[in-house]
Amino acid sequence: MGRNLNCWFPHDANSRNDWKISKLRRILGAEGVGIFWMLIEILREQPEFKYPLSQTDELEFDLRIPKEKIISVIRNFDLFVIDESQNFFSVSLTARLQPYLEKSQRARDAVNLRWSNAKKSLDTNVDTKVSSNADTIRKEDIIKQYNNWFDEFWKEYPKKTDKKESKEIFLKICKTKVKFDEIFSGLKELKLSESWTKENGKFVPSPARFLRKEKWNDETSSDIVTRPVLNTNCENSELSFTQKLIMESRHEGKK
């Protein structure tokens, strides 16, 4: 199960052996160690990992511990630092959290960048009326458009198999209106091809394979099904041998 970095912090498994903690244990016992770790947890919950000394009355109520003991743990064991604004903090806690905070920020920046690029693609390629406040377009609108494109594709595709897998592949590759038109146009041409129409569509690939292999790019110009027109005008055109037999059998039948 993944960690929630908003309520988590790393610490040494043998911190009880640190000389500062050992001093705390010797003077205040296990209660002092408990106070220390509760203060660390409270600091972790603060936006800048600092807490004002002026609000130790609140800590006394929250921890159910006399304020004098709380202030003693803060001031007398070199476990915390007090800045010019009279806020106390832990240098160790801040230093240990820094790599995780930077990683979390990079992840947020990456997500925002992906959505920004998706929005730009949609604004550029989707043939819809975009209002003057296009910058406020929501992520849900982008996802809805992608799903609508897939629904059109699925409705047009002659073989209905592996819908879930097909949709996953489609949403990965079809991010613009240009790409959707390319896929949809190729699909409509292939539906008329001999390889797709013979034997009741026996050789039509699954939609997942069609998308994975980019089959919409297959050549179809020489493969379109056509039907020869039988020319019955014997006086003004040359007939094939088969056509002549057909004409003769019809003529015999009238006798």
For each residue, the residues with C-beta under 8 A, 3 or more apart:
1:
2:
3: 8
4: 7 8
5: 8 100 101 104
6:
7: 4 44 45
8: 3 4 5 44
9: 40 44 93 96 97
10: 96 97 100
11: 15 40 96
12: 15 18
13:
14: 17
15: 11 12 18 21
16: 21 22 25 33
17: 14 21 22
18: 12 15 21 22
19: 22 23
20: 23 24 77 78 79
21: 15 16 17 18 24 25 33 36 79
22: 16 17 18 19 25 26
23: 19 20 26 27 77
24: 20 21 27 28 32 33 36 73 77 79
25: 16 21 22 28 29 30 32 33
26: 22 23
27: 23 24 32
28: 24 25 31 32 33 35 69 72 73
29: 25 32 33
30: 25 33 34
31: 28 34 35 65 69
32: 24 25 27 28 29 35 36 69 73
33: 16 21 24 25 28 29 30 36 37
34: 30 31 37 38
35: 28 31 32 38 39 63 65 69 70 73
36: 21 24 32 33 39 40 73 77 79
37: 33 34 40 41
38: 34 35 41 42 63
39: 35 36 42 43 51 59 70 73 74 80
40: 9 11 36 37 43 44 90 93
41: 37 38 44 45
42: 38 39 45 46 51 59 62
43: 39 40 46 49 50 51 89 90 93
44: 7 8 9 40 41 49 93 97
45: 7 41 42
46: 42 43 49 50 51
47:
48: 89
49: 43 44 46 89 90 93 94 97
50: 43 46 83 87 88 89
51: 39 42 43 46 55 59 87 88 89
52: 55 85 86 87
53: 56 71 74 82 86 87 88
54: 86
55: 51 52 58 59
56: 53 59 60 67 70 71 74
57: 60 61 67
58: 55 61 62
59: 39 42 51 55 56 62 63 65 67 70
60: 56 57 63 64 65 66 67 70
61: 57 58 64
62: 42 58 59
63: 35 38 59 60 70
64: 60 61
65: 31 35 59 60 69 70
66: 60 69 70
67: 56 57 59 60 70 71
68: 71 72
69: 28 31 32 35 65 66 72 73
70: 35 39 56 59 60 63 65 66 67 73 74
71: 53 56 67 68 74 75
72: 28 68 69 75 76 77
73: 24 28 32 35 36 39 69 70 76 77 79 80
74: 39 53 56 70 71 79 80 82 88
75: 71 72 80 82
76: 72 73
77: 20 23 24 36 72 73
78: 20
79: 20 21 24 36 73 74 90
80: 39 73 74 75 88 89 90
81: 88 89 90 91
82: 53 74 75 86 87 88
83: 50 86 87 88 89
84:
85: 52
86: 52 53 54 82 83
87: 50 51 52 53 82 83
88: 50 51 53 74 80 81 82 83
89: 43 48 49 50 51 80 81 83 93 94
90: 40 43 49 79 80 81 93 94
91: 81 94 95
92: 95 96
93: 9 40 43 44 49 89 90 96 97
94: 49 89 90 91 97 98
95: 91 92 98
96: 9 10 11 92 93 99
97: 9 10 44 49 93 94 100 101
98: 94 95 101 102
99: 96 102 103
100: 5 10 97 103 104
101: 5 97 98 104 105
102: 98 99 105 106
103: 99 100 106 107
104: 5 100 101 107 108
105: 101 102 108 109
106: 102 103 109 110
107: 103 104 110 111
108: 104 105 111 112
109: 105 106 112 113
110: 106 107 113 114
111: 107 108 114 115
112: 108 109 115 116
113: 109 110 116 117
114: 110 111 117 118
115: 111 112 118 119 139 142
116: 112 113 119 120
117: 113 114 120 121
118: 114 115 121 122 142 175
119: 115 116 122 123 137 142
120: 116 117 123 124
121: 117 118 124 125 175 176
122: 118 119 125 126 137 141 142 145 176
123: 119 120 126 130 134 137
124: 120 121 176
125: 121 122 176 177 178
126: 122 123 145 176 177
127: 177
128:
129:
130: 123 134 137
131: 134
132:
133: 136
134: 123 130 131 137
135:
136: 133
137: 119 122 123 130 134 141 142
138: 141 142
139: 115 142 143
140: 143 144
141: 122 137 138 144 145
142: 115 118 119 122 137 138 139 145 146
143: 139 140 146 147
144: 140 141 147 148
145: 122 126 141 142 148 149
146: 142 143 149 150 171 174 175
147: 143 144 150 151 171
148: 144 145 151 152
149: 145 146 152 153 170 174 180
150: 146 147 153 154 167 170 171 174
151: 147 148 154 155
152: 148 149 155 156 180 184
153: 149 150 156 157 170 174 180 183 184 187 207
154: 150 151 157 160 163 166 167 207
155: 151 152
156: 152 153 184 187 188 191
157: 153 154 160 187 207 210
158: 191 196 201 204
159: 201 204 205 206 207
160: 154 157 163 207
161: 206 207 208
162: 165 166 206 207 208
163: 154 160 166 167 207
164: 167 168
165: 162 168 169 208
166: 154 162 163 169 170 206 207 208 211
167: 150 154 163 164 170 171
168: 164 165 171 172
169: 165 166 172 173 208 211 212
170: 149 150 153 166 167 173 174 211
171: 146 147 150 167 168 174
172: 168 169
173: 169 170 179 211
174: 146 149 150 153 170 171 179 180 183
175: 118 121 146 179
176: 121 122 124 125 126 179 180
177: 125 126 127 180 181
178: 125 181 182
179: 173 174 175 176 182 183
180: 149 152 153 174 176 177 183 184
181: 177 178 184 185
182: 178 179 185 186 216
183: 153 174 179 180 186 187 211 216
184: 152 153 156 180 181 187 188
185: 181 182 188 189 216
186: 182 183 189 190 215 216 217 218
187: 153 156 157 183 184 190 191 210 216
188: 156 184 185 191 192
189: 185 186 192 193 220 224
190: 186 187 193 195 196 215 216 218 220
191: 156 158 187 188 196 197
192: 188 189 196 197 220 224 225
193: 189 190 196 197 220 223 224 225
194: 197 198 223 224 225
195: 190 198 203 223
196: 158 190 191 192 193 201 203 204
197: 191 192 193 194 201 225
198: 194 195 202 203
199: 202 203
200:
201: 158 159 196 197 204
202: 198 199
203: 195 196 198 199
204: 158 159 196 201
205: 159 209 210 213 215
206: 159 161 162 166 209 210
207: 153 154 157 159 160 161 162 163 166 210 211
208: 161 162 165 166 169 211 212
209: 205 206 212 213 215
210: 157 187 205 206 207 213 215 216
211: 166 169 170 173 183 207 208 214 215
212: 169 208 209
213: 205 209 210
214: 211 217
215: 186 190 205 209 210 211 218
216: 182 183 185 186 187 190 210
217: 186 214
218: 186 190 215
219: 222 223
220: 189 190 192 193 223 224
221: 224
222: 219
223: 193 194 195 219 220
224: 189 192 193 194 220 221
225: 192 193 194 197
226:
227:
228:
229:
230: 243 246
231: 237 239 243
232: 247
233: 236 237
234: 237 239 247
235:
236: 233
237: 231 233 234
238:
239: 231 234 243 244 247
240: 243 244
241: 244 245
242: 245 246
243: 230 231 239 240 246 247
244: 239 240 241 247 248
245: 241 242 248 249
246: 230 242 243 249 250
247: 232 234 239 243 244 250 251
248: 244 245 251 252
249: 245 246 252 253
250: 246 247 253 254
251: 247 248 254 255
252: 248 249 255
253: 249 250
254: 250 251
255: 251 252
